[in-house]
Amino acid sequence: MQKFKKLIPLGAALLPFIASAQTTINSIIGVIQNIVNLLIPLAMAVAFLVFLYGIIKFVTAGGDEEKRKTAKNLIIYGLIGLFVMVAVWGLVGVLASTFGVTTGGTTTMPTI
């Protein structure tokens, strides 16, 4: 019991931070959404360029099976990259709307 009595002042000191945890979580999600909104289009462009580069390598490979295999891998990696980027972008959007976060990190109260 003595150990718990020593923790009461610490808990009382941290109470304002605990009370504002919802706002903090929403602002953190807003910041993450802003970062993702900046990075995802760049990553999608890189994945698209890898896909196009793979297509060009495949067309110019001729009869060389090793070059065609490398080109097929580039095409597959480009498509997987595009799929992952779109999925991440959608996931961040769903999480932001679930927690009531708008772009810019401002918070809104979810409607019930």
ZAVEXLO-292820 format. One record per residue: residue number from 1; x, y, z of N, C-alpha, C, CB in turn. Coordinates in steps of 0.001 Angstrom, whole numbers, always signed. Atoms other than C-alpha are relative to their C-alpha. Glycine has a CB too. Layout:
N
+-----+---------+---------+---------+---------+---------+---------+---------+---------+---------+---------+---------+---------+
:   i :     n.X :     n.Y :     n.Z :    ca.X :    ca.Y :    ca.Z :     c.X :     c.Y :     c.Z :    cb.X :    cb.Y :    cb.Z :
+-----+---------+---------+---------+---------+---------+---------+---------+---------+---------+---------+---------+---------+
: NUM :       X :       Y :       Z :       X :       Y :       Z :       X :       Y :       Z :       X :       Y :       Z :
...
+-----+---------+---------+---------+---------+---------+---------+---------+---------+---------+---------+---------+---------+
This chain:
112
+-----+---------+---------+---------+---------+---------+---------+---------+---------+---------+---------+---------+---------+
:   i :     n.X :     n.Y :     n.Z :    ca.X :    ca.Y :    ca.Z :     c.X :     c.Y :     c.Z :    cb.X :    cb.Y :    cb.Z :
+-----+---------+---------+---------+---------+---------+---------+---------+---------+---------+---------+---------+---------+
:   1 :    +820 :   -1184 :      +0 :      +0 :      +0 :      +0 :    +860 :   +1243 :      +0 :    -931 :      +1 :   +1187 :
:   2 :    -898 :   -1152 :     -48 :   +2906 :   +2343 :    +730 :    +524 :    +356 :   -1392 :   +1172 :    -283 :    +944 :
:   3 :    -502 :    -244 :   +1352 :   +4150 :   +1930 :   -2836 :   -1030 :    +763 :    -828 :    +358 :   -1328 :    -691 :
:   4 :   +1048 :    -688 :    +749 :    +802 :   +3037 :   -4248 :    -168 :   +1441 :    +452 :   -1314 :    -737 :    +143 :
:   5 :    +124 :   -1370 :    -499 :    +695 :   +6114 :   -2001 :   +1093 :    +894 :    -580 :     +63 :     +20 :   +1534 :
:   6 :   -1082 :    -777 :    +602 :   +4025 :   +7216 :   -3476 :    -307 :    +340 :   -1463 :   +1325 :    -773 :     +96 :
:   7 :    +337 :    -223 :   +1405 :   +2572 :   +6975 :   -6996 :   -1144 :   +1004 :    -192 :    -370 :   -1315 :    -647 :
:   8 :   +1131 :    -923 :    +132 :    -450 :   +9200 :   -6282 :    +444 :   +1384 :    -455 :    -744 :    +111 :   +1323 :
:   9 :    -412 :   -1313 :    +509 :   +1452 :  +12512 :   -6681 :    +459 :     -48 :   -1460 :   +1116 :    +557 :    +862 :
:  10 :    -435 :    +141 :   +1389 :   +3005 :  +11261 :   -9909 :   -1206 :    -104 :    -929 :    +907 :   -1235 :    -162 :
:  11 :   +1214 :    +119 :    +799 :    -406 :  +10261 :  -11246 :    -745 :   +1320 :     -97 :    -910 :   -1060 :    +583 :
:  12 :    +666 :   -1301 :     +19 :   -1860 :  +13630 :  -10271 :    +751 :    +979 :    -895 :    -117 :    +565 :   +1423 :
:  13 :    -791 :    -893 :    +855 :    +993 :  +15402 :  -12049 :    -181 :    -342 :   -1474 :   +1485 :     -78 :    +374 :
:  14 :    +157 :    +423 :   +1390 :    +443 :  +13382 :  -15230 :   -1444 :     +61 :    -490 :    +522 :   -1398 :    -163 :
:  15 :   +1405 :     -15 :    +380 :   -3355 :  +13772 :  -15233 :    -321 :    +940 :   -1158 :    -821 :    +378 :   +1177 :
:  16 :    +307 :    -844 :   +1174 :   -3438 :  +16777 :  -17632 :    +478 :    -613 :   -1308 :    +631 :   +1372 :    +167 :
:  17 :    -499 :    +634 :   +1218 :   -1328 :  +14843 :  -20126 :    -887 :   -1174 :    -408 :   +1446 :    -473 :    +198 :
:  18 :    +879 :   +1127 :    +290 :   -3596 :  +11819 :  -19848 :   -1327 :    +520 :    -561 :    -238 :    -857 :   +1275 :
:  19 :   +1263 :    -561 :    +457 :   -6686 :  +14008 :  -20331 :    +101 :    +511 :   -1436 :    -440 :   +1127 :    +925 :
:  20 :    -160 :    -513 :   +1355 :   -5259 :  +15520 :  -23514 :    +543 :   -1060 :    -960 :    +922 :   +1205 :     +11 :
:  21 :    -540 :   +1071 :    +841 :   -4226 :  +12144 :  -24924 :    -761 :    -127 :   -1305 :     -35 :   -1323 :    +744 :
:  22 :    +791 :    +111 :   +1226 :   -7082 :  +12116 :  -27437 :    +448 :   +1030 :   -1021 :   -1494 :    +171 :    +302 :
:  23 :    -467 :   -1048 :    +902 :   -5975 :  +15425 :  -28922 :   +1394 :    -321 :    -510 :      -8 :   +1364 :    +703 :
:  24 :   -1358 :    +336 :    +398 :   -2375 :  +14250 :  -28971 :      -8 :   -1108 :   -1044 :    +828 :    -419 :   +1215 :
:  25 :     +76 :   +1105 :    +965 :   -3265 :  +11016 :  -30775 :    -500 :    +514 :   -1339 :    -923 :   -1128 :    +519 :
:  26 :    +534 :    -541 :   +1253 :   -5321 :  +12915 :  -33335 :   +1022 :    +862 :    -717 :   -1260 :    +812 :    +268 :
:  27 :    -995 :    -843 :    +664 :   -2547 :  +15422 :  -33973 :   +1143 :    -838 :    -561 :    +547 :   +1049 :    +974 :
:  28 :   -1047 :    +895 :    +508 :      +5 :  +12618 :  -34347 :    -473 :    -671 :   -1287 :    +378 :   -1071 :   +1063 :
:  29 :    +539 :    +622 :   +1209 :   -2249 :  +10873 :  -36863 :     -55 :   +1013 :   -1129 :   -1400 :    -586 :    +263 :
:  30 :     +25 :   -1051 :   +1019 :   -2659 :  +14192 :  -38692 :   +1372 :    +251 :    -590 :    -543 :   +1285 :    +584 :
:  31 :   -1370 :    -193 :    +490 :   +1111 :  +14638 :  -38925 :    +415 :   -1175 :    -880 :    +989 :    +162 :   +1181 :
:  32 :    -328 :   +1181 :    +798 :   +1532 :  +11072 :  -40177 :    -725 :     +57 :   -1344 :    -373 :   -1296 :    +761 :
:  33 :    +754 :    -110 :   +1252 :   -1200 :  +11679 :  -42758 :    +641 :   +1020 :    -925 :   -1459 :    +385 :    +279 :
:  34 :    -661 :   -1002 :    +841 :    +566 :  +14816 :  -43987 :   +1286 :    -539 :    -610 :    +301 :   +1257 :    +810 :
:  35 :   -1250 :    +566 :    +510 :   +3888 :  +12986 :  -44324 :    -297 :   -1028 :   -1087 :    +817 :    -646 :   +1146 :
:  36 :    +359 :   +1021 :    +988 :   +2257 :  +10079 :  -46146 :    -524 :    +653 :   -1274 :   -1055 :    -968 :    +576 :
:  37 :    +525 :    -689 :   +1178 :    +412 :  +12487 :  -48443 :   +1106 :    +631 :    -835 :    -994 :   +1065 :    +420 :
:  38 :   -1135 :    -528 :    +765 :   +3790 :  +13933 :  -49436 :    +846 :   -1111 :    -614 :    +870 :    +871 :    +893 :
:  39 :    -922 :   +1047 :    +450 :   +5755 :  +10685 :  -49766 :    -624 :   -1015 :    -947 :    +549 :    -719 :   +1182 :
:  40 :    +626 :   +1040 :    +813 :   +3229 :   +8331 :  -51363 :     +20 :    +343 :   -1488 :   -1430 :    -225 :    +456 :
:  41 :     -68 :    -274 :   +1446 :   +2964 :  +10175 :  -54711 :   +1417 :    -144 :    -561 :    -516 :   +1406 :    -285 :
:  42 :   -1383 :    +169 :    +445 :   +6760 :  +10231 :  -54936 :    +342 :   -1484 :    -146 :    +970 :    +678 :    +991 :
:  43 :    -274 :   +1435 :     +65 :   +6994 :   +6516 :  -54170 :    -787 :    -653 :   -1137 :    -345 :    -673 :   +1340 :
:  44 :    +783 :    +538 :   +1114 :   +4211 :   +5793 :  -56664 :    +659 :    +332 :   -1335 :   -1434 :    +551 :     +34 :
:  45 :    -693 :    -377 :   +1234 :   +6126 :   +7693 :  -59343 :   +1221 :    -885 :    -218 :    +417 :   +1482 :     +43 :
:  46 :   -1176 :    +868 :    +119 :   +9265 :   +5655 :  -58610 :    -433 :   -1408 :    -414 :    +790 :     -46 :   +1341 :
:  47 :    +483 :   +1337 :    +354 :   +7296 :   +2390 :  -58756 :    -470 :     -38 :   -1453 :   -1145 :    -426 :    +939 :
:  48 :    +458 :     -58 :   +1390 :   +5720 :   +3468 :  -62053 :   +1186 :     +44 :    -957 :    -904 :   +1224 :    -220 :
:  49 :   -1194 :     -50 :    +843 :   +9145 :   +4309 :  -63483 :    +700 :   -1357 :     -61 :    +968 :   +1063 :    +517 :
:  50 :    -571 :   +1348 :      -1 :  +10447 :    +876 :  -62429 :    -815 :    -904 :    -919 :     +43 :    -582 :   +1439 :
:  51 :    +872 :    +782 :    +869 :   +7438 :    -692 :  -64150 :    +278 :    +314 :   -1473 :   -1475 :    +276 :    +335 :
:  52 :    -280 :    -384 :   +1387 :   +8067 :   +1288 :  -67363 :   +1388 :    -459 :    -447 :    -119 :   +1515 :    -161 :
:  53 :   -1359 :    +449 :    +317 :  +11793 :    +516 :  -67240 :     +10 :   -1505 :    -264 :    +975 :    +352 :   +1150 :
:  54 :    +103 :   +1442 :    +217 :  +10933 :   -3187 :  -66946 :    -628 :    -330 :   -1342 :    -805 :    -639 :   +1110 :
:  55 :    +633 :    +224 :   +1306 :   +8657 :   -2974 :  -69971 :    +983 :    +287 :   -1130 :   -1258 :    +883 :    -154 :
:  56 :    -985 :    -351 :   +1032 :  +11364 :   -1235 :  -72021 :   +1081 :   -1074 :     -80 :    +637 :   +1384 :    +297 :
:  57 :   -1021 :   +1058 :      -1 :  +13939 :   -3836 :  -70950 :    -551 :   -1285 :    -608 :    +503 :    -266 :   +1433 :
:  58 :    +603 :   +1211 :    +530 :  +11517 :   -6641 :  -71836 :    -114 :     +67 :   -1524 :   -1377 :    -223 :    +627 :
:  59 :    +171 :    -149 :   +1446 :  +10810 :   -5261 :  -75300 :   +1352 :     -36 :    -718 :    -735 :   +1315 :    -318 :
:  60 :   -1316 :     -66 :    +644 :  +14499 :   -4634 :  -76061 :    +866 :   -1227 :    +283 :    +730 :   +1243 :    +455 :
:  61 :    -813 :   +1162 :    -354 :  +15683 :   -7980 :  -74639 :    +218 :    -931 :   -1184 :    -649 :    -763 :   +1134 :
:  62 :    -150 :    +904 :   +1135 :  +15152 :   -9799 :  -77911 :    -214 :   -1444 :    +423 :   +1380 :    +163 :    -635 :
:  63 :    +125 :   +1422 :    -309 :  +15749 :  -13515 :  -77542 :    +768 :    -421 :   +1237 :    +465 :    -809 :   -1160 :
:  64 :    -796 :    +333 :   -1178 :  +17949 :  -13334 :  -74432 :    -923 :    -264 :   +1194 :   +1001 :   +1141 :    +324 :
:  65 :    +918 :    +387 :   -1081 :  +16034 :  -15243 :  -71747 :    +404 :    +603 :   +1349 :     -56 :   -1523 :    +116 :
:  66 :    -449 :    -572 :   -1281 :  +18166 :  -13908 :  -68867 :    -446 :   +1461 :    +125 :   +1545 :    -100 :    +130 :
:  67 :    +452 :   -1395 :     -29 :  +17374 :  -10287 :  -69798 :   -1521 :     +76 :    +134 :    +458 :    +742 :   -1273 :
:  68 :   +1458 :     +16 :    -105 :  +13699 :  -11144 :  -70205 :    -439 :    -334 :   +1427 :    -597 :   -1012 :    -992 :
:  69 :    +332 :    +365 :   -1378 :  +13627 :  -12760 :  -66763 :    +225 :   +1190 :    +927 :    +842 :   -1211 :    +463 :
:  70 :    -282 :   -1201 :    -798 :  +15231 :   -9655 :  -65213 :   -1071 :   +1064 :    -247 :   +1407 :    +565 :    -337 :
:  71 :   +1026 :    -991 :    +337 :  +12737 :   -7436 :  -67048 :   -1345 :    -380 :    +607 :    -133 :    +142 :   -1522 :
:  72 :   +1253 :    +452 :    -611 :   +9789 :   -9546 :  -65855 :      -2 :    +299 :   +1502 :    -208 :   -1513 :    -245 :
:  73 :    -104 :    -300 :   -1435 :  +11022 :   -9175 :  -62274 :    -195 :   +1497 :    +259 :   +1370 :    -460 :    +550 :
:  74 :    +182 :   -1444 :    -162 :  +11218 :   -5389 :  -62695 :   -1468 :    +390 :    -166 :    +867 :    +765 :   -1014 :
:  75 :   +1420 :    -283 :    +211 :   +7665 :   -5312 :  -64031 :    -810 :    -427 :   +1219 :    -517 :    -715 :   -1265 :
:  76 :    +723 :    +500 :   -1174 :   +6410 :   -7414 :  -61132 :    +272 :    +882 :   +1217 :    +399 :   -1459 :    +301 :
:  77 :    -327 :    -859 :   -1149 :   +8276 :   -5302 :  -58541 :    -670 :   +1367 :    -126 :   +1526 :    +175 :    +126 :
:  78 :    +676 :   -1285 :    +205 :   +6866 :   -2126 :  -60075 :   -1479 :     -82 :    +318 :    +189 :    +473 :   -1429 :
:  79 :   +1424 :    +177 :    -289 :   +3313 :   -3448 :  -59914 :    -260 :    -219 :   +1485 :    -553 :   -1171 :    -794 :
:  80 :    +145 :    +216 :   -1447 :   +3747 :   -4673 :  -56341 :    +199 :   +1318 :    +743 :   +1015 :   -1065 :    +506 :
:  81 :    -239 :   -1294 :    -626 :   +5171 :   -1278 :  -55384 :   -1197 :    +926 :    -141 :   +1227 :    +651 :    -600 :
:  82 :   +1194 :    -825 :    +199 :   +2189 :    +524 :  -56908 :   -1150 :    -472 :    +885 :    -427 :     -24 :   -1473 :
:  83 :   +1069 :    +531 :    -834 :    -230 :   -1777 :  -55115 :    +215 :    +348 :   +1467 :    -100 :   -1508 :    -169 :
:  84 :    -283 :    -294 :   -1408 :   +1474 :   -1303 :  -51750 :    -210 :   +1480 :    +301 :   +1437 :    -411 :    +356 :
:  85 :    +148 :   -1439 :    -233 :   +1556 :   +2494 :  -52117 :   -1470 :    +405 :     +46 :    +728 :    +793 :   -1091 :
:  86 :   +1426 :    -325 :      -3 :   -2145 :   +2688 :  -52964 :    -659 :    -547 :   +1269 :    -695 :    -573 :   -1263 :
:  87 :    +568 :    +588 :   -1216 :   -2968 :    +365 :  -50058 :    +362 :    +824 :   +1233 :    +487 :   -1444 :    +172 :
:  88 :    -417 :    -822 :   -1141 :    -947 :   +2463 :  -47586 :    -741 :   +1322 :      -1 :   +1518 :    +245 :     -29 :
:  89 :    +710 :   -1273 :    +107 :   -2519 :   +5667 :  -48855 :   -1453 :    -171 :    +454 :     +56 :    +536 :   -1453 :
:  90 :   +1378 :    +266 :    -417 :   -5988 :   +4161 :  -48410 :    -120 :    -288 :   +1479 :    -559 :   -1152 :    -776 :
:  91 :     +27 :    +330 :   -1421 :   -5182 :   +2794 :  -44963 :    +136 :   +1250 :    +857 :   +1111 :    -990 :    +337 :
:  92 :    -168 :   -1247 :    -749 :   -3987 :   +6180 :  -43733 :   -1273 :    +835 :     -86 :   +1210 :    +804 :    -533 :
:  93 :   +1254 :    -738 :    +140 :   -7142 :   +7782 :  -45120 :   -1108 :    -573 :    +869 :    -442 :      +4 :   -1445 :
:  94 :   +1012 :    +646 :    -835 :   -9360 :   +5237 :  -43355 :    +256 :    +281 :   +1469 :     -24 :   -1511 :    -251 :
:  95 :    -332 :    -277 :   -1401 :   -7522 :   +5684 :  -40051 :    -278 :   +1454 :    +351 :   +1468 :    -334 :    +280 :
:  96 :    +231 :   -1407 :    -267 :   -7707 :   +9459 :  -40334 :   -1489 :    +301 :    +105 :    +636 :    +855 :   -1085 :
:  97 :   +1434 :    -255 :     -92 :  -11435 :   +9426 :  -41004 :    -613 :    -697 :   +1211 :    -699 :    -458 :   -1275 :
:  98 :    +499 :    +698 :   -1179 :  -11992 :   +6898 :  -38216 :    +218 :    +827 :   +1260 :    +680 :   -1359 :    +141 :
:  99 :    -325 :    -781 :   -1187 :  -10276 :   +9121 :  -35652 :    -405 :   +1468 :    -138 :   +1482 :     -94 :    +286 :
: 100 :    +492 :   -1356 :    +160 :  -11795 :  +12322 :  -37050 :   +1088 :   +1019 :    -236 :    -776 :    +388 :   +1189 :
: 101 :   -1123 :    -895 :    +263 :   -8540 :  +13854 :  -38249 :    -150 :    +561 :   -1406 :   +1366 :    -737 :    +166 :
: 102 :      +8 :    -613 :   +1314 :   -8473 :  +16335 :  -41099 :   +1423 :    +337 :    -392 :    -891 :   +1258 :     -24 :
: 103 :   -1330 :    -341 :    +466 :   -5496 :  +17328 :  -43221 :    +475 :   +1263 :    +704 :     +17 :    +186 :   -1529 :
: 104 :    -570 :   -1140 :    -719 :   -3217 :  +19724 :  -41386 :    +149 :    -265 :   +1474 :    -847 :   +1218 :    -202 :
: 105 :    -185 :    +370 :   -1386 :   -3364 :  +17943 :  -38069 :   -1057 :    +561 :    +934 :   +1332 :    +440 :    +449 :
: 106 :   +1044 :    -493 :    -882 :   -6460 :  +19725 :  -36746 :    -983 :   -1108 :    +285 :    -713 :   +1210 :    -610 :
: 107 :    +900 :   +1069 :    -409 :   -8946 :  +17622 :  -34904 :   -1447 :    +446 :     -86 :    +324 :    -459 :   +1414 :
: 108 :   +1431 :    -250 :     -16 :  -12682 :  +17377 :  -35229 :    -652 :   -1055 :    +870 :    -596 :      -7 :   -1435 :
: 109 :    +720 :    +962 :    -821 :  -15183 :  +15683 :  -32991 :    -775 :    -936 :    -920 :    -954 :    +717 :   +1005 :
: 110 :    +765 :    +933 :    +829 :  -16564 :  +12507 :  -34557 :   -1488 :    +117 :    +308 :    +482 :   -1450 :    +223 :
: 111 :   +1443 :     -51 :    -218 :  -20325 :  +12566 :  -35035 :    -506 :   -1369 :    +393 :    -732 :    +503 :   -1255 :
: 112 :    +558 :   +1257 :    -494 :  -22390 :   +9939 :  -33316 :   -1379 :    -191 :    -575 :     -48 :     -26 :   +1539 :
+-----+---------+---------+---------+---------+---------+---------+---------+---------+---------+---------+---------+---------+
